[in-house]
């Protein structure tokens, strides 16, 4: 295809090549501790996400009003292999739990039970997994999975029994504490305010870099005689 505008094509090629050069740098392990730009930015956003997801103190406060409220019910676990660790977690947390096949009969003070789960979640959030595994005798992340596996059917069963408030606190603990603590375990929490300058810089770079490629395409198209113009009426 013939080049109709050499100047525009030269600009387009320069912008395209420089864009690819910067892309190569982004994929190079030169951003702190031998990380690529993508890994560095992903780690940063994970740290900031963790720093803005610490809802445990609020949920702890909400759970206190349920201390003294007893529940007795039967939980149907999704998989039989979940039962053993769920019973272990419940027993260590002070609840009465008996297994029969894939079902667990549970008697517990719901407020006290949630406090135990929140304590485990708080330790995990602070990357103190040894305290959690030490309480139960197995891997700390598996403890969080066990809590999640039993809270899911507990929430469902309490709703069936019309205990909506109790079900809500179980849901809050499961989603705002247990799930978050498990997903962010091992990541250092950072506040967005502490990294405001870097965040703003990354945002500006992202917008500029996207436009960079757009202008490269625009000038190369103009170089071969393709251009955009307003339609005549």
C-alpha positions as CSV (number, residue, x, y, z in Angstrom):
1,X,0.0,0.0,0.0
2,X,1.5,3.4,-1.1
3,X,2.4,6.0,1.5
4,X,0.6,9.2,0.7
5,X,1.8,11.4,3.6
6,X,5.4,10.5,4.6
7,X,5.4,13.0,7.6
8,X,2.3,11.5,9.1
9,X,3.6,8.0,8.6
10,X,6.9,8.8,10.2
11,X,5.1,10.2,13.2
12,X,2.9,7.2,13.4
13,X,5.8,4.7,13.2
14,X,7.8,6.6,15.8
15,X,4.8,6.6,18.2
16,X,4.1,2.9,17.5
17,X,7.7,1.9,18.0
18,X,8.1,3.9,21.2
19,X,4.9,2.5,22.5
20,X,6.2,-1.0,22.0
21,X,9.5,-0.1,23.6
22,X,7.7,1.1,26.7
23,X,5.6,-2.1,26.6
24,X,8.8,-4.1,26.6
25,X,10.0,-2.2,29.7
26,X,6.7,-2.8,31.4
27,X,7.2,-6.6,31.0
28,X,10.8,-6.3,32.2
29,X,11.7,-7.3,35.8
30,X,12.9,-3.8,36.7
31,X,10.2,-2.5,39.1
32,X,11.3,-3.2,42.7
33,X,12.5,-6.6,43.8
34,X,12.8,-7.8,40.2
35,X,9.1,-7.5,39.4
36,X,7.6,-6.6,36.0
37,X,5.4,-3.5,35.8
38,X,2.3,-5.6,35.6
39,X,3.2,-7.6,38.7
40,X,4.3,-4.4,40.6
41,X,1.0,-2.6,39.8
42,X,-1.0,-5.8,40.6
43,X,0.7,-6.1,44.0
44,X,0.1,-2.4,44.7
45,X,-3.6,-2.6,44.0
46,X,-3.9,-5.8,46.1
47,X,-2.2,-4.0,49.0
48,X,-4.5,-1.0,48.7
49,X,-7.6,-3.2,48.3
50,X,-6.7,-5.0,51.5
51,X,-6.1,-1.7,53.3
52,X,-9.6,-0.5,52.3
53,X,-11.3,-3.8,53.2
54,X,-10.8,-4.0,56.9
55,X,-14.4,-4.3,58.1
56,X,-13.6,-6.7,61.0
57,X,-13.9,-4.2,63.9
58,X,-17.3,-3.0,62.6
59,X,-18.6,-6.6,62.3
60,X,-17.1,-7.4,65.8
61,X,-19.2,-4.6,67.2
62,X,-22.3,-5.8,65.4
63,X,-21.8,-9.4,66.6
64,X,-21.8,-8.5,70.3
65,X,-25.6,-8.1,70.5
66,X,-26.0,-11.7,69.6
67,X,-24.0,-13.0,72.6
68,X,-26.4,-15.1,74.6
69,X,-28.6,-16.0,71.6
70,X,-28.5,-19.8,71.3
71,X,-29.1,-21.7,68.1
72,X,-29.7,-25.4,67.6
73,X,-30.0,-26.6,64.0
74,X,-28.8,-29.1,61.4
75,X,-26.4,-28.1,58.7
76,X,-26.3,-29.9,55.4
77,X,-22.7,-29.6,54.1
78,X,-22.2,-29.4,50.3
79,X,-19.5,-32.1,50.4
80,X,-19.0,-34.9,52.9
81,X,-15.2,-34.2,53.1
82,X,-16.0,-30.7,54.5
83,X,-17.6,-32.2,57.7
84,X,-14.5,-33.2,59.7
85,X,-12.8,-29.9,59.6
86,X,-16.0,-28.0,60.1
87,X,-16.7,-30.1,63.3
88,X,-13.2,-29.4,64.5
89,X,-13.6,-25.7,64.0
90,X,-16.9,-25.6,65.7
91,X,-15.7,-27.7,68.7
92,X,-12.6,-25.6,69.3
93,X,-14.8,-22.4,69.0
94,X,-17.0,-23.7,71.9
95,X,-20.0,-25.1,70.0
96,X,-21.5,-28.5,70.3
97,X,-21.3,-30.3,67.0
98,X,-22.1,-33.9,66.0
99,X,-21.6,-35.3,62.5
100,X,-23.8,-37.8,60.7
101,X,-22.9,-38.3,57.1
102,X,-22.8,-34.9,55.4
103,X,-24.9,-33.3,58.1
104,X,-23.8,-31.5,61.3
105,X,-26.1,-31.0,64.3
106,X,-24.9,-27.8,65.9
107,X,-25.8,-26.1,69.2
108,X,-24.0,-22.8,69.9
109,X,-24.2,-19.2,71.2
110,X,-24.3,-17.5,67.8
111,X,-22.6,-14.3,69.1
112,X,-19.8,-16.2,70.8
113,X,-19.3,-18.4,67.7
114,X,-19.1,-15.4,65.4
115,X,-16.5,-13.8,67.8
116,X,-14.3,-16.8,67.5
117,X,-14.5,-16.7,63.7
118,X,-13.8,-13.0,63.7
119,X,-10.8,-13.5,65.9
120,X,-9.4,-16.0,63.4
121,X,-10.2,-13.7,60.5
122,X,-8.5,-10.8,62.3
123,X,-5.3,-12.8,62.9
124,X,-5.3,-13.9,59.2
125,X,-5.9,-10.3,58.1
126,X,-2.8,-9.3,60.1
127,X,-0.9,-12.3,58.5
128,X,-0.6,-14.1,61.8
129,X,-1.5,-17.5,60.4
130,X,0.5,-19.4,63.0
131,X,-1.9,-18.3,65.8
132,X,-4.9,-19.7,63.7
133,X,-3.3,-23.0,62.8
134,X,-2.1,-23.4,66.4
135,X,-5.6,-23.2,67.7
136,X,-7.0,-25.9,65.3
137,X,-4.0,-28.1,64.4
138,X,-4.2,-27.7,60.7
139,X,-3.3,-25.1,58.0
140,X,-4.6,-21.6,58.7
141,X,-6.1,-21.1,55.2
142,X,-8.0,-24.4,55.5
143,X,-9.4,-23.1,58.8
144,X,-10.8,-20.1,56.9
145,X,-12.2,-22.4,54.3
146,X,-13.8,-24.6,57.0
147,X,-15.5,-21.5,58.5
148,X,-16.8,-20.4,55.1
149,X,-18.0,-23.9,54.3
150,X,-20.1,-24.1,57.5
151,X,-21.3,-20.5,57.5
152,X,-22.8,-20.8,54.0
153,X,-25.3,-23.6,55.0
154,X,-25.8,-22.0,58.5
155,X,-26.9,-18.7,56.9
156,X,-29.3,-20.6,54.6
157,X,-30.7,-22.7,57.5
158,X,-31.2,-19.7,59.8
159,X,-33.2,-17.9,57.0
160,X,-35.4,-21.0,56.7
161,X,-36.1,-20.9,60.4
162,X,-37.0,-17.2,60.2
163,X,-34.0,-16.0,62.2
164,X,-33.2,-13.2,59.8
165,X,-31.0,-11.1,62.1
166,X,-28.9,-14.1,63.1
167,X,-28.5,-15.0,59.4
168,X,-27.4,-11.5,58.6
169,X,-24.6,-11.5,61.1
170,X,-23.4,-14.9,59.8
171,X,-23.4,-13.5,56.3
172,X,-21.5,-10.4,57.3
173,X,-18.9,-12.4,59.2
174,X,-18.5,-14.8,56.2
175,X,-18.2,-12.1,53.5
176,X,-16.7,-9.2,55.3
177,X,-14.2,-11.0,57.5
178,X,-13.6,-14.7,56.7
179,X,-13.6,-14.4,52.9
180,X,-11.6,-11.2,52.9
181,X,-9.0,-12.5,55.4
182,X,-8.6,-15.7,53.4
183,X,-8.2,-13.9,50.0
184,X,-5.8,-11.2,51.3
185,X,-3.7,-13.5,53.5
186,X,0.0,-12.8,53.1
187,X,-0.5,-9.4,51.5
188,X,0.7,-6.3,53.3
189,X,-2.1,-3.8,53.8
190,X,-1.6,-0.2,52.7
191,X,-3.8,2.8,52.8
192,X,-4.7,4.6,49.6
193,X,-3.8,8.0,51.2
194,X,-0.2,6.8,51.7
195,X,0.1,6.0,48.0
196,X,-2.0,8.8,46.6
197,X,0.8,10.2,44.5
198,X,1.8,6.9,43.0
199,X,-1.9,6.1,42.3
200,X,-2.4,9.4,40.5
201,X,0.8,8.8,38.5
202,X,-0.4,5.3,37.4
203,X,-3.8,6.7,36.4
204,X,-2.2,9.5,34.3
205,X,0.2,7.0,32.7
206,X,-2.6,4.6,31.9
207,X,-4.7,7.3,30.1
208,X,-1.6,8.8,28.3
209,X,-0.4,5.3,27.3
210,X,-3.8,4.4,25.8
211,X,-3.9,7.7,23.9
212,X,-0.3,7.1,22.8
213,X,-1.3,3.9,20.8
214,X,-4.4,5.6,19.5
215,X,-2.4,8.5,18.0
216,X,0.1,6.0,16.5
217,X,-2.7,4.3,14.6
218,X,-4.3,7.6,13.6
219,X,-1.0,8.9,12.1
220,X,-0.2,5.7,10.3
221,X,-3.7,5.6,8.8
222,X,-3.3,9.2,7.7
223,X,0.1,8.3,6.2
224,X,-1.6,5.8,3.8
225,X,-4.3,8.2,2.9
226,X,-7.1,7.1,5.3
227,X,-8.5,9.9,7.5
228,X,-11.6,10.8,9.4
229,X,-13.7,13.8,8.3
230,X,-17.2,15.1,9.0
231,X,-19.7,13.8,6.5
232,X,-21.1,16.3,4.1
233,X,-24.9,16.8,4.1
